[in-house]
Amino acid sequence: MSAQTVKLGLIGAGVSCWMYKSAAQHLAGFEIVAAADPKPEALKTAQEILGTRRSYATVEAMLAAGGLDGVIIASPPFCHLEHVQTVASRGVAVFCEKPMARTVAEATQMVDACRQAGVLFMVGFNRRFLSPLWTATEMIKAGDLGEVFATECNWTSWTALSGGGWRDSARCLGGVFQDHGAHSIDLATQWLGHPASSVFAQARRIGPRIGGAREVEDHMSALVTHANGATSSHVHSRVSHRPVSELYRILGTKGTLELEYTGDWSFLAPDAWEMRLYRDGGQRPQHLVAFRPDNELMGVISDGAYGYYAELKRFAEAVRAGHKAASPAGTEGLAVVEAVSAAFLSAAENRVVLIAEACQFDEGVFKKLFL
């Protein structure tokens, strides 16, 4: 493809319009020109927020109109398989938001569909690109922490009485851990340098006991062993009685790095991260300043919004260059789905589950979680 504007379509014009707003405003040579959503109000929002010029009630109608170089899939996860297969069958590049899929079987079919169609397939792990988390990755690559042998994630909030939307529906086959756990497992995999090999997890649904309406887990913890013997622990909760808090701890032989968010809501909030580096048992940490590649758009786009901008920029550049692969690739998304599925299987059967067993997780297993 030449240097012409990369034209993208959007499937699912809800919260995604706010997620991609900064990308649409600041990414040169990139434009979201069309949106598909069965809700007229969502299409109106896409026009107002993203400047989409074409609106469609169905994905098929949007694709039939043509003129798209790639498609962003931001529909509910129970629609992802159908939407990825449909877009790939038209020979159009695919960018699919996480959670990529509900089961290993679905994720595998998505990867296969894009491979067989010969199209680019990226998965949206926007947190890889947040300044403090990206900085942590670069520090690890540079050896600043030595050998990283463990990571911890504690991501909690208070939304126990919420419920009723698609995110809380049993159709997703997962709640907070499918949503947020996918991020922390992906980050742990980057930081430890190896995929998960086994998982032991426990899941709870607390909200309905106090008046909430969720059909999925709202509190879950998992201990993941990775292929090199390193471990990552993940605690995700929407029933903590605290404001949103996102804390990562990365343990290495030369130091321990803590990254903590204590703002309003980190997926689009202004910068509110702290980075603390500890060495040799020192009581006072070194406070670090996060950075972005080439300090890109520092002071222009908030850190939360930058993650979405950066991943769509990578996707658009790969589409323009005609690349058939870009990271996070579909295979990387599949590895995360395997770990999340293994965690749900572990919680349902109260045992350590090997990643090779993750394919056993399905709707029937999910129904056993809260028996």
Buried (B, 14 or more C-beta within 10 A) or exposed (E): EEEEBBBBBBBBBBBBBBBBBBBBBBBEEBBBBBBBBEEEEBBBBBBEBBEBEBBBEEBEEBBEBEEBBBBBBBBBBBBBBBBBBBBBBBEBBBBBBBBBBBBBBBBBBBBEBBBEBEBBBBBBBBBBBBBBBBBBBEBBEEEBBEBBBBBBBBBBBBBBEBBEEEBBBBBBBBBBBBBBBBBBBBBBBBBBBBBBBBBBBBBBBBBBEEEBEBBBBBBBBBBBBBBEEBBBBBBBBBBBEEEBBBBBBBBBEEBBBBBBBBBEEBBBBEBBBBBBBBEEEEEEBEEBEBBBEEEBBBEEBBBBBBBBBBBBBBBBBBBBEEBEEBBBBBBBBBBBBBBBBBBBBBBBBEEBBBBEBBBBBBEEBBEEBBE
